[in-house]
Amino acid sequence: MEEKVTFEQLVQVGCGIDVHKENIVATIRKSDQTFETREFDSYTSSLTELRDWCKTEKVTHIAMESTGVYWKPVFNILEADFEIILVNARHVKNVPGHKTDKKDSRWLSKLLLAGLLKGSFIPPQDIRELRDLVRYKRKVTDQAASEKNRIIKILEDANIKLSSVLTNVDGVTGTKIINDLIAGTTDVNELIVHYHGKMKASKEEVRKALEGRLTAHHQFMLQLVQQSIRDKEAVIIALEDKIDEAVKGYEVEVDLLQTIPGVAKDSAINIISEVGADMERFPNEKHLSSWAGMSPGNNESGGKKSRKNTTW
């Protein structure tokens, strides 16, 4: 016979929510025996209906799993009216072999009323928006760098060894040469006019590097990739302007972080975008280091400890 689990009740009325892409299952619980489960779709109108139901039932706390990105729109609609605990699904596993969406939401509501859930760190909205901007800028910057490497590959395919004689292929001189190649200039005598004494290679080496077999296909690909780089650089500029606007309220924190050796302005903004500026959210510096992935965890079995790399 299955043993019934009972806990001391610390929350008067709580709601456990099981979040999925297409549907939401919510259980409002007032006691171990008094609860109600409803299903909603994930459209805004249904989430508003869920919010109104919780307000009518005088819910004070809501618990939901941090499932992918699907929890975010639910959180955005509910955060103003309730204390929300976002939990890691691995920390609230139910009995194996008895998993359903309804049982998951009921189990969450049961743990919530007993005060047994430990919430994930959720920064305030302005920090969440800053985080989106900073992370997207990082991704677009990586994409631009990848496209610059693609230009080198195209030149290598044409046996033009520009990367062997230039420190930066995407610098002023390299860009001028690539523009001439795209325009159809393949005569080395015309390309060599861009040579100057500050280049790391001799004029003769540059001349040899520019002797290749550039086809119309290479020219088309170079033009396409170059346009892609310009587009991405325009996006980066727009993101930087928006980021500067978003951190105006954190200028003191940005300046303080830059007093740390090795931390420049961009790094300071990255740190704030990830952990916020309210350090009261972390009990001490060890918790912050652990949350940020700077502290390796313990992994011991059979008296042997295995090393675990940090995730930063």
Secondary structure in CASP SS format (residue, H / E / C, confidence):
PFRMAT SS
TARGET T0000
AUTHOR 0000-0000-0000
METHOD secondary structure of the structure
MODEL  1
M C 1.00
E C 1.00
E C 1.00
K C 1.00
V C 1.00
T C 1.00
F C 1.00
E C 1.00
Q C 1.00
L C 1.00
V C 1.00
Q C 1.00
V C 1.00
G E 1.00
C E 1.00
G E 1.00
I E 1.00
D E 1.00
V E 1.00
H C 1.00
K C 1.00
E C 1.00
N E 1.00
I E 1.00
V E 1.00
A E 1.00
T E 1.00
I E 1.00
R E 1.00
K C 1.00
S C 1.00
D C 1.00
Q C 1.00
T C 1.00
F E 1.00
E E 1.00
T E 1.00
R E 1.00
E E 1.00
F E 1.00
D E 1.00
S C 1.00
Y C 1.00
T H 1.00
S H 1.00
S H 1.00
L H 1.00
T H 1.00
E H 1.00
L H 1.00
R H 1.00
D H 1.00
W H 1.00
C H 1.00
K H 1.00
T H 1.00
E C 1.00
K C 1.00
V C 1.00
T C 1.00
H E 1.00
I E 1.00
A E 1.00
M E 1.00
E E 1.00
S C 1.00
T C 1.00
G C 1.00
V C 1.00
Y C 1.00
W H 1.00
K H 1.00
P H 1.00
V H 1.00
F H 1.00
N H 1.00
I H 1.00
L H 1.00
E C 1.00
A C 1.00
D C 1.00
F C 1.00
E E 1.00
I E 1.00
I E 1.00
L E 1.00
V E 1.00
N C 1.00
A H 1.00
R H 1.00
H H 1.00
V H 1.00
K C 1.00
N C 1.00
V C 1.00
P C 1.00
G C 1.00
H C 1.00
K C 1.00
T C 1.00
D H 1.00
K H 1.00
K H 1.00
D H 1.00
S H 1.00
R H 1.00
W H 1.00
L H 1.00
S H 1.00
K H 1.00
L H 1.00
L H 1.00
L H 1.00
A C 1.00
G C 1.00
L C 1.00
L C 1.00
K C 1.00
G C 1.00
S C 1.00
F C 1.00
I C 1.00
P C 1.00
P C 1.00
Q H 1.00
D H 1.00
I H 1.00
R H 1.00
E H 1.00
L H 1.00
R H 1.00
D H 1.00
L H 1.00
V H 1.00
R H 1.00
Y H 1.00
K H 1.00
R H 1.00
K H 1.00
V H 1.00
T H 1.00
D H 1.00
Q H 1.00
A H 1.00
A H 1.00
S H 1.00
E H 1.00
K H 1.00
N H 1.00
R H 1.00
I H 1.00
I H 1.00
K H 1.00
I H 1.00
L H 1.00
E H 1.00
D H 1.00
A C 1.00
N C 1.00
I C 1.00
K C 1.00
L H 1.00
S H 1.00
S H 1.00
V H 1.00
L C 1.00
T C 1.00
N C 1.00
V C 1.00
D C 1.00
G C 1.00
V H 1.00
T H 1.00
G H 1.00
T H 1.00
K H 1.00
I H 1.00
I H 1.00
N H 1.00
D H 1.00
L H 1.00
I H 1.00
A C 1.00
G C 1.00
T C 1.00
T C 1.00
D C 1.00
V H 1.00
N H 1.00
E H 1.00
L H 1.00
I H 1.00
V H 1.00
H H 1.00
Y C 1.00
H C 1.00
G C 1.00
K C 1.00
M C 1.00
K C 1.00
A C 1.00
S C 1.00
K H 1.00
E H 1.00
E H 1.00
V H 1.00
R H 1.00
K H 1.00
A H 1.00
L C 1.00
E C 1.00
G C 1.00
R C 1.00
L C 1.00
T C 1.00
A H 1.00
H H 1.00
H H 1.00
Q H 1.00
F H 1.00
M H 1.00
L H 1.00
Q H 1.00
L H 1.00
V H 1.00
Q H 1.00
Q H 1.00
S H 1.00
I H 1.00
R H 1.00
D H 1.00
K H 1.00
E H 1.00
A H 1.00
V H 1.00
I H 1.00
I H 1.00
A H 1.00
L H 1.00
E H 1.00
D H 1.00
K H 1.00
I H 1.00
D H 1.00
E H 1.00
A H 1.00
V C 1.00
K H 1.00
G H 1.00
Y H 1.00
E H 1.00
V H 1.00
E H 1.00
V H 1.00
D H 1.00
L H 1.00
L H 1.00
Q C 1.00
T C 1.00
I C 1.00
P C 1.00
G C 1.00
V C 1.00
A C 1.00
K H 1.00
D H 1.00
S H 1.00
A H 1.00
I H 1.00
N H 1.00
I H 1.00
I H 1.00
S H 1.00
E H 1.00
V H 1.00
G C 1.00
A C 1.00
D C 1.00
M H 1.00
E H 1.00
R H 1.00
F C 1.00
P C 1.00
N C 1.00
E H 1.00
K H 1.00
H H 1.00
L H 1.00
S H 1.00
S H 1.00
W H 1.00
A C 1.00
G C 1.00
M C 1.00
S C 1.00
P C 1.00
G C 1.00
N C 1.00
N C 1.00
E E 1.00
S E 1.00
G C 1.00
G C 1.00
K E 1.00
K E 1.00
S C 1.00
R C 1.00
K C 1.00
N C 1.00
T C 1.00
T C 1.00
W C 1.00
END
